[in-house]
Every structure is written in C-alpha cells, then in structure tokens.
Amino acid sequence: MPRKTKKETNALLAVEALKQLYPNAKCSLNAKTPFQLLVATRLSAQCTDARVNLVTPALFERLPDAESFQNAQIEEIEALIKSCGLYKTKARDLKRLSEVLVEQYSGELPKTLEELVKLPGVGRKTANLICGDVYGLPAVVADTHCIRISNRLGLANSRDPKKVEMQLKALLPPKESNAFCHRLVLFGREICAARAPKCEGCPMNTFCKEYKSAKK
C-alpha cells in the first residue's frame, strides 16, 4: 500500500477533528422532501440559510411540490420568495426546473450530478448537496466555507469551486465527504470565520498550513 501524502494525512486529521466537534452535523436548510431541499438550496444563493428557513414554511405550504410550482403564476412565486433576494431570477429558475422535473422525471429528482446540473438554475454545489443528502452518494459541496477553510488548511489551492471540489474528492474518503462539508459550514461559522478566525483555540492549528505559515 502506497504511503499517504501529507495532504492525505491532513485531510484525515481534519475529518476526525470535525467529527469530534460536530458529530451530528447536517444541512441547515429545512425541507421535508427532496424537491423542497432543492428549492431551498436554490433560494440560499447569496442569501443566508436562516433567511431561507423563514421563507420556506409559507412557500411550501402553498407550493409543496414540482407540480404546484409548475402550475403557479410566476408573480406568485416571486411574491413568496421576495425577501431571499434575486427573487425574479430564482422564481424563473424554480418554475422552469419544476416544468422539466414534471415533464421528464415525473416530478422526482434525477439521481446523478450530470442530470441535476442540467436543471435550470442548478449548479454543481446544489447538485452535490442533493446527491449527498438525498441519495447518499459521495459528494463535495464547495460553498464559501468549504473553499476558505480548505485553502487555509492546505487541502486546496484554488478559489474556483469546481477545482476545490475535485481536489477534496481526491483526498477525502468517499463515505466521509458529504458530512465533512456540512461540518465545515458549522466550523466556519463558529471558529474559522472569514475575518478574525479563532486560530489559537482551533483543534486543527497543528496541521493548518495558514496558521503554521503565520507562526514562522
């Protein structure tokens, strides 16, 4: 068996450290069905999860599934999601993707990343979340927390979401990758913030590339 590289070793250390901190981490978006999770994730673009969770109860009470979104007037969707920002673009995407789901997939979500990213408004981040959370597949959700922290740790060396996704996929045990990304969100909010990270008390500072460089 070939020896693990330093990055592979540090990735495993990060997996274990985050498991200790957040053993039960999961997606912070509230949804009762796979379709609702897809909608909530689309709404979360340039919007906080907390805000989305305030909007979706009324939204899903009125429009619970793809068929109801397909049949709704675009103006109604806009009104229901307006406080999430970029509401006109999001409403258009949600109506169009619902039409595709109903017409091509009988209202169900496709099961592969390749099919998911063909849906209107669905990028790799959203598609990976669905693959991981709905279908239990190995997935890397390269959101802002994931990108920032992976670069600080030295597990990635890019700000491009797809490049970070691929770099982490090459390092993380597949069965750990989805939960790892959910844990990074919590870790980024609590400890490794974009500004003023709490490096001194961080359980990963012994192998964090950025911390070790700053100490030289």
Secondary structure, 3 states (H helix, E strand, C coil): CCCCCHHHHHHHHHHHHHHHHCCCCCCCCCCCCHHHHHHHHHHCCCCCHHHHHHHHHHHHHHCCCHHHHHHCCHHHHHHHHHHHCCHHHHHHHHHHHHHHHHHHHCCCCCCCHHHHCCCCCCCHHHHHHHHHHCCCCCCCCCCHHHHHHHHHHCCCCCCCHHHHHHHHHCCCCHHHHHHHHHHHHHHHHHCCCCCCCCCCCCCCCCCCHHHHHHHC
